[in-house]
Amino acid sequence: MAERIDIYNANLEPRGSMDRIEAHRQGEWHRTFHCWIVSGSEGGALLLQKRADSMRNFPGLLDVSAAGHLEAGEPILAGLREVTEELGLTVSPDHLHDLGERVEVADQANGQLNREYQSVYLYRCDLALANYKPGADEVAALVWLPVAEGMELFTGKIDALTLRGHTYEKSAGERWEEFTLPVTRDSFLPRIQRYYLTTLIMAERLLANAGPLAIS
């Protein structure tokens, strides 16, 4: 069955619902859910997922810890299912830190037109990656991006670094195992705004118990 999503105008006023693929083809505004996992270990880090090579959009690139579209009629926090499906974690809404909405507009080479209002949240979780149960059909690997080094990468002070995490794609025994991943800024899903840098700054503030927290 085709997935239907709610569509909006540029003022985030509802305009009905539409098949998800068709909504992207026509460039209709819609909503998505983003949840960034923040760990206090080793000076603070953001969790990144490496998208599986089988994904239709941006295969093999690093992206938000867990994210996804909302089905027609769903409230924003229904997006928490993405955290469970992609990371194997169960998260209470009470433990989320709401950063608000960000707008993303991008046209892809495959004809997909992204017009998204992204509801962005932080969630602190200090569990080791061995406690995660990622969905291997969507997630090829999980890696930690240290906050300090990530800021250096996205401000251009350094051009590359090596991240640590767990991978499924490199395991001959089809199991999650530890690995290291050399990355540059080109390793990340492309975005016009400085989304990754801003999220790193918000993660640092969260770990320091400093507020307020917001995204744009």
Rosetta blueprint (number, residue, H / E / L):
1 M L
2 A L
3 E L
4 R E
5 I E
6 D E
7 I E
8 Y E
9 N L
10 A L
11 N L
12 L L
13 E L
14 P E
15 R E
16 G E
17 S E
18 M E
19 D E
20 R H
21 I H
22 E H
23 A H
24 H H
25 R H
26 Q H
27 G L
28 E L
29 W E
30 H E
31 R E
32 T E
33 F E
34 H E
35 C E
36 W E
37 I E
38 V E
39 S E
40 G L
41 S H
42 E H
43 G H
44 G L
45 A E
46 L E
47 L E
48 L E
49 Q E
50 K E
51 R E
52 A L
53 D L
54 S L
55 M L
56 R L
57 N L
58 F L
59 P L
60 G L
61 L L
62 L E
63 D E
64 V L
65 S L
66 A E
67 A E
68 G E
69 H E
70 L L
71 E L
72 A L
73 G L
74 E L
75 P L
76 I H
77 L H
78 A H
79 G H
80 L H
81 R H
82 E H
83 V H
84 T H
85 E H
86 E H
87 L H
88 G L
89 L L
90 T L
91 V L
92 S L
93 P H
94 D H
95 H H
96 L E
97 H E
98 D E
99 L E
100 G E
101 E E
102 R E
103 V E
104 E E
105 V E
106 A E
107 D E
108 Q L
109 A L
110 N L
111 G L
112 Q L
113 L E
114 N E
115 R E
116 E E
117 Y E
118 Q E
119 S E
120 V E
121 Y E
122 L E
123 Y E
124 R E
125 C L
126 D L
127 L L
128 A L
129 L H
130 A H
131 N H
132 Y L
133 K L
134 P L
135 G L
136 A L
137 D L
138 E L
139 V E
140 A E
141 A E
142 L E
143 V E
144 W E
145 L E
146 P E
147 V H
148 A H
149 E H
150 G H
151 M H
152 E H
153 L H
154 F H
155 T L
156 G L
157 K L
158 I L
159 D L
160 A L
161 L E
162 T E
163 L E
164 R E
165 G E
166 H E
167 T E
168 Y L
169 E L
170 K L
171 S L
172 A L
173 G L
174 E L
175 R L
176 W L
177 E E
178 E E
179 F E
180 T E
181 L E
182 P E
183 V E
184 T L
185 R H
186 D H
187 S H
188 F E
189 L L
190 P L
191 R L
192 I L
193 Q L
194 R L
195 Y H
196 Y H
197 L H
198 T H
199 T H
200 L H
201 I H
202 M H
203 A H
204 E H
205 R H
206 L H
207 L H
208 A L
209 N L
210 A L
211 G L
212 P L
213 L L
214 A L
215 I L
216 S L
